[in-house]
Amino acid sequence: MPYPPSIDPGPGQIYLNLSAFGILGDGVADATAPLQSAVDSLSANGGIISLPAGRFAVSAPIVLSNPNIQLRGQGYTTIIQPTASFSGTEIIRITGNYCTVVDMKIEYADPVYSNNPAANGIQITGSVASRIENVFFAAINGWIVQSTGGSSQPNYNTVFRNVRGYQCAKGFHLLGVAGSGVGGIHFVSDCYPNQTMNGDCWFIEDFLDLEAVNVFGEHDAGGGGGGYALHIKGCCNALFFSNFDFGPYPGPGGNHVVLIESGSNGDPGHITFNGGIIEGGQGAGLAVTGGFEILAQGTHFFNNGTY
């Protein structure tokens, strides 16, 4: 089958159209097994799984364990929809290197996150150079994306671009693991956890090397879910934020907007805020209870309760 030039799989790769696997995007038929079969049919050379417009019901995680797999939709008209009886800790799990999830929406049918089974949207573990791009999450009862280093392999060179969440429990969790040197190296741009309902928008924990540009963090201040727009904890180092907007909705409300604190594995340091706004917290805009060499320049603090 011909494929658009924009998704040329490259030499040795395969482009799969899911109609050959009998997958229906009607939001009723369970697509889990045939979709996983399509993913598993790809060799180590990888390939592209092309999802057309439609709602693809899944009742268990879709696992990308082979390298070089690209799960691609047709924009927000392609919807991965976990069922009300979904069983698993994440909707999509990436453990293979060089995997991509792009151009789709992941959302439950019920728009109230707390009514849905607890599961993260995408879990990345021990994967090099994964990419999440142009993905919208809604009503996820967990982290929209959690990136956790493996016991011996950090998630090096991971890219998040134009990833948004709306009224999900929590936003992004970047977690290093001591066994793999708390390594990170993530590149984040144009990402926006909007109205996180029961936790942090951004939680960065024991993690090295982050460049985040054009990022928002807006935690719900009216629902009593707590959390921070940005929470940095433990042995974090070399974190850079540019062109950012952190604060609660509606504001002012909630806790501190940004909290930086020590953890059991050490103190955060070498953190830079360059050009943005921290606003609307009932506590401090930026609260630092542990850490060193933290720089905020070109940063506007507005309508915070204390500092």
N, C-alpha and C positions, 0 to 999 in steps of 0.2 A: 504494500500500500504506500502511495506517496505521502510525504509528510511536509509540513510547512518549513521553509528554510530556517525560521527562528528556533525550531526545536530539532534541527539536524542532530541525530544521536552520535554522529561521528563514526570513524572506521571501527568495524567489528561490533558495533552496538546494534540493538534491535529496537524497532518502534512497534509497540503493540496497540492495536485498537481493541478495546474491551468487548466490542460486539461479538468477536470471535469466541469469547469465553462465556457468552450467554448472560452477561451481567445487565440487569435492568436498573435504570436510575429512576424508579417510580416512587421511591420512599417507602415501599411496602416490602418487596422481596429482599431477603437478607443477602447482601452482596459480599459478606465477609469471606466465605470460603472461596468463591471464584476469584475474587480480587486478590486474595493471598496466593492462590494458585498461579495467577498471572505474574505476580511479583516473584514467586519462587521459580518460575520457569526461566528467568533470566540468569545467564551465566555470570562469571566473574567479570566479563566485559561490560556487563550492565545493559541498560537500555531505558527506554521511555515508556511508561504506562500512561496512555492518554485517556483521561476521563472526559466524556462529553458533558454538556449541560444536563442537569438532572439532580435528583436526590438519591444518594447511595446509602442505604441503611446498613449499618454495621453493628454487630452484637458483641464483638471482641476486637482486640487490637490488631491493626495491620502492621506487620513487622518488616522493616527494610534491613535485612541482615547481610545481604550480599553488597559488594561495593558498586558504585557507579549507577545507582538506580535513581531515576527521576520520576516522581509521581506528579503529573501535571494535569491541571484542569483547564477550563476555558474561561477563567475569571470567576466572579462570585455567583455565576449561574450554575457552577459545579459545586455541589454541597455534599460533604461527608456528614451524615446524620446518625450519630449513635442512637440506638434504640432505648426505650425506657427501661429495658432489662439488660442494658449493656453491662458486661462483666470484664473487668480489667483495670489496671492502674493508669493506663494511658490509651488514647484513641489511636495514635500512630507512634510506633517505637522505631528509632533509628539507632542501629549499632554498626552498620556497615560504613566504610569510608566513602567520601565523595558522593553522598546521597543528597537529593534535593526534593523538597515539597514546595510546589509553586502554583499560583493562580487558582485558588479555590477558597471556599468557605467551609469551616468546620463548626457545626452548631447543632444543638438539640432542638427538637420540635417545641418543647416547653420553654418559653422565654425566661422563666424564673430559675436561676441557677440552682437554688437549694432544693428544687424538686427533682433534680436529675441525679443519676448515679455519680458518685465521686470518682473522678478520673482526670488526669492531666490531658491537655490537648495533644501536645507532641513532647515526647521524651527522647533526648539524645544522650547516649551513654558510650563513652570510649570510641568516638567517631572523629575522624580527621576530615576537615574541609566540608562539613555539611552546610547546606544552605536552605533557609526558609524565606520565601519571598512572595509578596502579594497574597498573603493568607489572612483571612478575617475569621476571628473566633467569636462565638456568642453563646452565653449561658453555660459556659464550662464550669463544672463544680470541682475546680482544682487550678493548678497553674496553666496558663495558656501555653507556655513553653517552659520546659525545665531542661537545662543542660547540665549534666552531671558527669564529671570525669570518671573514667574507668579506674579499676584498681592499679593498672599499669600504663594506661593510655589516656592522656588528657584529650579533651575535645578541641584540639588545636585548629586555628584558622576557620572558625565557624562564622557564618554570615547570616544576620537577620536584616532583611530589608523590606520596608512597607508591611509590617506585621501589626495587626490591630486586634484588640479584644474589647468587647462591649458587654458590660454587666456580667462578667465572669467572676468567680470567687477571688482569683489572684492573677497577677500578671506574669512577669518573667522571673525565673529563679536560676541564677548562675552559681554553680557550686563546684569548687575544686575538691579534690580528694588527696589526702596526704600521700597515699601510696604512689600517685603519679605526679607528685611535686606541686600540687594545687595549681597546675598549669591551666591557662585559659586561652588567651589570644582570640578574642571575639571582636567582630566588626559589626556595629549596630547602627542603622540609619533609618529615619522616618518611621519609627515604631511608637505605638500609642496604646497602652492599656487604659481604656476609658471606663471610668466608674467601676473599678474593682470593688467587690462587695464585701469581702471577708478576708482581707489580708493585704500584703504589700503589692504595689504596682511593680516595683523592681527590688529584688532581694539578691544582693551580691555577697557571697559568703566564701571566705577562704579561696580567693580567686585572683589570679595574676593576669594583667594586661587586657584592658578593655578600652576600645575607642567607640564612643557613643555620640552621634551627631544627629541633630533634629529629632529629639525624643521628648515625649510628653509622659507624665505620670499623674493620673487623676483618680484618687481613691475616694470612695463614697464616704461622705461625712455624716449622712443622715440615717444610715441603716444600722449603725452601731457595730459594724464589723471590725473596726479598728484597722490597724495597718498604717503604713507610711507610703508616701509617694516614692521615696527612695530609701532603702535600708542597706547599709554597708556594714558587714560584720566580720571580724576575725582577721586572718592573715591575708588581707587583700593588698595589692600593690600595683601601681601604674594604671590607675583608672582615670580616664579623661572624658569629660562631658562638655559638649559645645552645642549652643543653640537649643536650650532646653526650657521646659515649662513644667514645674512640679507644684502640685497643690491639690487640696481636696475639692470635691464637688458635692453639694453646693458649699461654698466657703463663706466666712471662715468656719472651721470645724475640725473635729478629729484630734489627732495627737500632734507631735512635731511633724513638720513636712518631710524633712530629711534627718535621719538618724545615722550617725557613724559611731560604732562601738567596738570594743575589743571582744574577742571570743577565746575559746579554749585553746585554739591553735596559734594565737598571737594577736598583734595589733595591726590595724589598717594604716597605710601610709602612701605618700606620693599620689595624692588624689587632687585633681584639678577640675574646677568649674570655670568655664570661660564663655561668658555671654549667654544670659538667660534670666529667668525669673523664678523665685521660690516664694510662694504666696499662700496666704489664707489658713495657716495653721493656728489652732487655739493655743498651742505651746510655742516652741521656737520654730523659726524658719529652718535653721540649720543647727542641730544639736550634736555636739561632739563630746562623747563621754570617754573616748579612748582613741588614740591614733597619733600620727605625727606627719608633718609636712603636708598640710591640707591647705590648698590655695583656692580662693574664690575671687575672680577678677571679672569686671564687667557684668556683675550679677546684681540684679535688682531684688531686694527683699521688700515685700509689700503685704500689709494687712495681716501680719502675724501677731499672735497674742502676747509674746514676750520679746524675743530677739529675732 
